Structures are given as structure tokens and as C-alpha cells.
Amino acid sequence: MRRGDPDFPGAVVSLGALGVIVELELDVEPAYDVAQTVHEGPAWDAVLAAFDRVTALGTSVSIFSRWTDRDRADQLWIKNRVGEPEPDRDLLARLGTSPATVPRHPILGAPAEACTPQLGEAGPWHERLPHFRLAFTPSAGEELQSEYLVPRRDAVRAIEAIRSLADRIAPLLLVNEIRTVAADELWLSSSYGEPAVGVHFTWRRDQPAVEALLPVIEQALPDSARPHWGKLATLDPAEIRRRTPRWGDFVALADRMDPAGRFRNAYLERLGL
């Protein structure tokens, strides 16, 4: 199966339902360098008022918060391809940020030696675009994760919904990351058909308490939010199918490629496959 085949967009994100991939050909591009900087304490009101501009400050932009403060996020991470325009300093000033003078961990206060180099030090893309060095445990290690992806048009509403729940979220949270995802045409992709914004949660390892809170979050988010396929969520499977425009096409593809259902499992059955 190759790009251009009618079923290709249905096979790239397939949840293991179509069989085992034994050979893969990748698109590549020339290597490039990236420099990353961290900016502390951006004001949420200013971020949300200029959300599209803020998330365009670099090649890759993340906003981290523990939601212990409703008014200010913890950090704004900007990863910029070397040779691209520098981040807009006037905009950063309006956000009320100050540049970090020492390396930071996304979880404020955690040791930063696990993180890829910061402070504007340029280096190969694969040593800057990830938040964590390959030789180290990423994030906290002992954690749970959830993520909901919303169309960019609904991003501010989604963040305001999370902001309204800050007091309930903060006790269970290690860190929340807001990040953007380009649009694609992959049937089960959470950014199918339009750009998306990911609202990611790294939780403390208290699964009963997290799973009790998730329905509250899911109810507060816009009804366009799609849960990440591989992270904790409690949204009803029928609602997940409703929010996945090409679900019916994917089921038909799975029926053709695996008519006996050998690659289906309890998770896929709960989803209705």
C-alpha cells in the first residue's frame, strides 16, 4: 500500500486492526538545526487573546502549566528552526514572560538534566524537537496520561474550560501541555481535515481519582474534542465514533483486510469495531 492508494489514509492510523506492518518506507528531508528557548510565566489572558500568533512563535511551541495559578501558565517553550525569523519579542513582552536563565523541565521544579539543551543553543533537530534526551526517562516516569485534541477553531474555548476546572485538576496533575498539530487526511487522525490543538495531561499515578475526574473534563470541553487513542479517556464509544468522521469507512476497510477479525481485541470491540 502506498500514498495515493484509495485506502492509504485509512491504514496509516489503524490501531493495529489491519494486521502487522513488516516493511515501512519513510519520507525524509535534509537534516536541519533547531534552537529552543523557555519563557516563564506567560499570562493566560494575553496568550488566549493572541493564541494563533503565540503558537506561531516558532517551529514548535508548547505551553506548560500545573494549573496552580489560573492567571499565568508556568512556561512557554519555543523550538525554532535555525535560519527562520526569531520569535516576536514584542509579543513575548505583551505576554509578560521572562526568559529562563537556566534549563527547565516541563514539570516546574523537576531536575532539568533529562531535557534536551535549551537557552538558544542550536543543535540537530532530533536533539531539540523532543523535550527529553533519549538516554533519560521522559517526563516523570511514574505517571498517567490523557489528551484531547480539538479543532484549532475551538482551542480557546477548550483552554478556558480547563482553566475553569483548575482547582479540581491541579491536585492530580503533574503538568498540562498545550500543543498544536497540523491538519492531515488520515481517517483516524485527531487532526483529520483541519489543524488541531492538543490538550495533554500528565497525571499523578492515581488511576481511580483520574478516571473519576475525566468525565468532568470531557463534559466541559467542546463536543469537537477527540480523545487520544492511546491515553486514558472515559468518553462513551458511541460519542467517539460520532466525532470520527471516517469511522464507517475505517470499519469497512478493516472488514475487507481482516474479515475473520484476527487482529481485533477488547479495546477495539469496545470502540465498536
N, C-alpha and C positions, 0 to 999 in steps of 0.2 A: 504494500500500500504506500502510495507516495502523495505528496502535496499535489493537488489538482484532481485527485480521485474523488468521486462524489462522497464517499464515506470517510475520507480522511479527517475532516473536522470532528467527526463523532468518535474517532478512535484515539485521538491524542490524549484526551482526558476520559478514561473509560473505567476507572475504579476497579480494574482487574477483571472486569466482566467479559472481556472479549478474548481472553487467553493470555498466553505467555509471550512477551516480546523477547525474541532471541537475537535480533540484529537491529541496529539503530544507526541512521545516518544523520549527522548534525549539520546545520548551517553554522558557519563560522565567519568572523570578521577579523581584520587586523587588530592585534593587541594594542591597548592604549593605557595611559596612566590616569589615575584619579587621586585627588586630594580631598580629605574630609576635615570639616571643622564642626565644632559643637558650640551652640549658643544657648545660654542659660536663661531660664525664666521668661519665655515669651508670654505675653498677656493673651488670654483666650479671646477676649472681645476683639482685639486687634487682629489676631490670627483668623478668626471666623469672618471678619469684615472684609478681608482680602485673601480668602482661602486659596483661590486659584493662583494668585501671584506668589503666595507663600510656598505652595507646593511646587512651584516652578523655579524656586531659588537655585536649584542645582539639578544635576542629572538624576539624583535620587535624594529624596527628602523624607525624613521621619520626625514625628512629634511624639515625645515620650512624656508620660505623666503617671504618677501614682494616685492621682485624684485626691490627695490630701489637701489640696488647695483648688477651689473652684475657679479662682481668678487667673491663676498662672499655671502653665504646663511646666514640667521640670526642665526639659531640654528640647532643642531643635537641632537635629543632625543634618548636615548638608554635605553630600558627596558630589563633587563636581569633576567632570572630565577635564583634564588638563588641556588648555587651549580654548575652552569655552569661556564666555564672559563671567566675570566674578559675580558673586551674589550681590544683590542690590543693597548697598549699605544704608541708604535712606529708609528702605523698607524695614531692614533689621532694627534700625533705630526706633521706628514707629512701633515695632513690636515690644520695645522695652527690654530687649535682650542684652546680655553682656557676653563677650566671647570667653569660652573656657580657657584657662591658662594652664591647666593640667589635663591629662587624659581622663575621660569619663567612661563609666559603664552605663548602659541604658537604665539599669536599676540604680538610682542615685544612692551613693554610699557604698556600693559593692566595689571590690578591687577591680581596677581597670586593666590589669596585665593580660586578661583574656581577650581584650578588644583589639581590633586592628588599629594601626597607627593613625593618629589624629593630628591636631594642631597645624593643619595645612601641609603636612609632609607628603609629597607626591610619591606614588608607588604604583606597581602593576594593579590593574583592575581587580584581579582575583584576591589581592591582599588589602583591598579597600572597600569594595562594594558589600561584602559580608560584614556584619557587625563584629563577628568574633573570629579569632585566629583558629586555624584548623587544628592545631595541636592542643587546644583547650576545650573544656566543657562549655558549650554555648549557654548563654543566659544564666539561670540559677542551677539548672540540672534537676533538682528536686522541685517539680512544678507540674501544673496542668495548663492546657492552652485552649482557648476558644478564639474564633474570629468570624466576623460578619462582614461581608462585602456589599456595599451599597453603590448604586449608580452615583457618579460624581454629582449629579444634579441634586441628590438627596444627602450629600455628605454633611453639610452644616446642620441640617435637621437631626441627623444621626448623632453627631457630636454633642449637640445641645441636649439630646435625650440622655446620653451617658453622663453629661455634666449634671443633669437634674438628679441622677442617682448616685452622685459621688459619695455621699455618706454611707450608702449601703455597699458600694463597690470597694472602697478603699481598704476596709479591714481584711478582705480576702485577696487583694491584688498585690502582685509584685511590681508589675508595670503594664501600662497600656500603650500600644504603639498605633499611631495613625499613619498610614502609608498609601500611596497611590499605585494603581495598576492600569496599564494601557488596555485599550479595547482589543478584542480578537474575535475570531469567528468559530471558536471551538465550542461544540454544542453544550458541554457540561461545565465550561469555564464560568467562573463567577463574574468575569468581565465580558461575557458574550454580548457582542453587539454595541457596547458603549463603555467608556472609561469607568473605572470603579475606584472606590476608596475603601481600604481595609481598616476595620476597627478591631485590632488584635488585643487579646488579654492574656497575659502570663499570670496564672493564679498560684496562690499558695496551695500546697498539696492537701486540700481538704475537700475531697470529691463530693461528699453529701451536701456540704454547705454551698459549694459552687453550683451543683446541679439544682439546688433549691433556688438560687438567685437567677440562673439563666432564663427561666420563663419570664421573669420580671423585665430583664433586659430585652428579650425578644419581643415582648409586648410593647415596650417603649420605642423601639427602633421603627423606622419607616417600613411599611409592608413590602418594600422592594428589597430588603436585606436578605442575602443568601448566606447560610452558614457554610463555613469551610468544610469540605467533605471529610477531612482527616482530623478534625478537632472536636472538642466537646460541644454539643448543642442538644437542645430538647425540643426543637420545633417539630410540630407534627409532620410526618412524612407526606401526607396529602398536601400540606401547605408548601413543603419543599418542592414537590412536583409542580405545583401551580406556579411557583416562582422560577421554574426552569423551563424556558420557552421551548426547547428542543427535546424535552424528556421523552415524548412519544416517539420521536424519530430515533432516539438512542435505544429505547426498548425494542423497536423493530430491528435495529441493527444487531443488538445482542441476540435476538431470537434467530436471526439468519446465521450469525457466526458461531453461536453456541446453542443449537436447538435443544440439546439434552440438558442444558443448564449445569454443566460440569464445573463451571467456574463461579457459580453463584454461591453465596454464603448467607449467614443470618443477617448481616448488615444490609446486603443488597435486597434481601427479601423484605426487611423492614421498610426499605425505601419504596418497595412495590415493584421490583424488577422480577 
